[in-house]
Amino acid sequence: MTDIPQWAFDRAKELSKDNSAFYNGPYNAFARYISEHETQPEDPLLQQARDIAADVYSKGGYSISAGDVRSGIADYSIGVQAALAGLRARSEPK
């Protein structure tokens, strides 16, 4: 697992003109730079998803820590992504 938050990868990809090999070499460095120099965008649903996943991970004996989940380092994890998808689906108008 990388210590670079997913939002920084997403931002680096957004700013990059060539993302064919996005998760390699210079892109990791670019994402790390972004995570150290930019403020994470606020997404209330993402924070809720982190909290839900952190609760599941902490009670389930998983190797990922609840602190890592809440900090955004594990935003790519299936737990956070599943919770986020559920929250977004619930908040969409029917």
Stockholm file with secondary structure:
# STOCKHOLM 1.0

chainA/1-94         MTDIPQWAFDRAKELSKDNSAFYNGPYNAFARYISEHETQPEDPLLQQARDIAADVYSKGGYSISAGDVRSGIADYSIGVQAALAGLRARSEPK
#=GR chainA/1-94 SS CCSSCHHHHHHHHHHCSCCTTTTSHHHHHHHHHHHHHSCCCCCHHHHHHHHHHHHHHHHHTCSSCHHHHHHTTTTTSHHHHHHHHHHHHHHSCC
#=GC SS_cons        CCSSCHHHHHHHHHHCSCCTTTTSHHHHHHHHHHHHHSCCCCCHHHHHHHHHHHHHHHHHTCSSCHHHHHHTTTTTSHHHHHHHHHHHHHHSCC
//
